Amino acid sequence: MVVACPKCGAKNRLGTPPPGQVPVCGACKTPLPWVVETDEKGFAQEVAGAPLTLVDFFAPWCGPCRLVSPILEALARDHAGKLKVVKVNVDEHPGLAARYGVRSVPTLVLFRQGAPVATWVGASPKRVLEERLRPYLEGR
């Protein structure tokens, strides 16, 4: 995946950084927005690879999911280096959805250091998601 740096505009190929590190721009070293899609095989690694990970359990046919997706991308951009967004298609990976009790989409599950700490169901505006994330982003 190629990501443009929000600071300098340089295009960066986004790979998996070493554990405990976040992806940074090759040109200016600014943290990059971190949005990835995963499957059951890579889920544990994706969730454990960042201090704070917001998992979006979605379905491509879901209207509210399509509304939330750009908001989540904006949150990843606004909180680059602090927040990773991981997308899981529930139609393709029902086992993951079942494991985390997903009964409705979109469902957002927030993980801190690999452990779930909060769950929110349904589409919410950006300001509401910001308010929900604030205590976790501030380290409380």
Disulfide bonds with the S-S distance in Angstrom:
none
